[in-house]
Amino acid sequence: GLDHLLFVLCLLLLLDGLWPLLKTITAFTLAHSLTLACAVLGWFAPAAAPIEILIALSIVMLAREVVLKQRQGAEPTGGIPAGHTTSLLQRRPWLVALAFGFIHGFGFAGALGELGLARADVPAALLFFNLGVEAGQIGFILAVLALRQMLVQTARQLQRPAELALAYGLGGVALYWFIERLPAVLA
């Protein structure tokens, strides 16, 4: 879904270096795969409305962190402003991605559940749905990284403003989703 891709895009904007990115994306993938399986197999399936709200808020939180990262990079020292403490997301992004991955997995379960599968078809559907999500996620990550590399090579001075504008846009979309989904929780 689009919300999943926006979450991954925020992670890509937030993380520097291949190892932190791999570790964080892997944690996110493991978590959402686990909760997807739990929900589809009927072991634990929370109500969809609160999950959709939490997914939107997870994107808002990541977008905020991207904005903070871009602003910190704009500091004259290039570092974190005096008196500012780093967030858990900055210190351990894989841990935060793991926690949010559990939530996103329940969101995937709603999409898979809407297909109305026969009980006997669930294991194969779960496997191929998960493989499809991962293939799409990997393709998306590679495309974004290639686009980012092209931007760096052609117009390095535009990278920071472009990423900052993108973070505000992602946060705005996620905030809209939060407001749009809120009545379903309050009803």
QUIWOQUI-V51559 format. One record per pair of residues at least 24 apart in sequence whose ideal C-beta (glycine too) atoms are under 7 Angstrom apart, sorted by the first residue. I is the first residue (numbers start at 0). J is the second residue. D is the distance in Angstrom with one decimal. If there is no record, write none. Layout:
# QUIWOQUI-V51559
i=<I;I>
j=<J;J>
d=<D;D>
This chain:
# QUIWOQUI-V51559
i=<0;2;2;2;2;3;4;5;5;5;5;6;6;6;6;6;7;7;7;8;8;9;9;9;9;9;10;10;11;11;12;12;12;12;13;13;13;13;13;14;19;22;23;23;23;24;26;26;26;26;27;27;27;27;28;28;29;30;30;30;30;31;31;31;31;32;32;33;34;34;34;35;35;35;35;36;38;38;39;39;39;39;39;40;44;45;47;48;48;48;49;50;50;50;51;51;52;52;52;52;53;54;54;54;55;55;55;55;56;57;57;58;58;59;59;59;59;62;62;62;62;63;64;64;65;65;66;66;66;69;69;69;69;72;73;107>
j=<110;54;55;58;176;103;139;58;169;172;173;57;58;61;99;103;136;139;140;143;169;58;61;62;65;169;61;96;140;143;65;162;165;166;61;64;65;68;92;92;92;93;92;93;96;140;93;96;97;100;96;97;99;100;100;133;100;97;100;101;104;100;103;104;107;104;129;104;101;104;105;104;107;108;129;125;105;108;108;111;112;121;125;121;108;105;109;180;183;184;184;102;105;106;106;180;177;180;181;184;102;102;103;106;173;176;177;180;177;99;102;169;173;170;173;174;177;166;169;170;173;170;88;89;162;166;163;166;167;159;162;163;166;159;159;132>
d=<6.5;5.2;7.0;6.5;6.8;6.0;5.7;5.2;5.4;6.6;6.6;6.1;5.4;6.5;7.0;6.6;6.1;6.3;6.6;6.3;6.5;6.2;3.5;5.7;5.8;5.9;6.7;6.5;6.6;5.2;4.6;5.3;6.6;6.1;6.4;5.6;5.2;6.1;6.7;6.0;6.3;4.6;4.6;4.5;4.6;6.9;4.2;4.8;4.1;6.5;4.0;6.8;6.9;4.1;6.9;6.4;6.9;4.8;2.7;4.7;6.3;4.3;4.5;3.5;6.2;6.6;5.5;6.4;4.8;3.0;5.2;4.2;4.7;5.3;6.5;6.0;5.4;3.3;5.3;5.6;6.8;6.0;5.3;6.8;6.3;5.8;4.9;6.7;3.9;4.7;5.6;6.1;4.6;5.5;6.6;4.7;6.2;5.2;6.6;5.6;4.8;6.0;6.0;5.1;4.9;4.0;4.0;6.1;6.0;4.4;6.4;6.3;3.5;5.4;4.6;5.6;6.6;5.0;4.5;3.2;6.3;6.4;5.0;6.9;6.8;3.7;6.5;4.8;6.6;5.9;5.9;4.3;6.6;6.5;7.0;6.6>
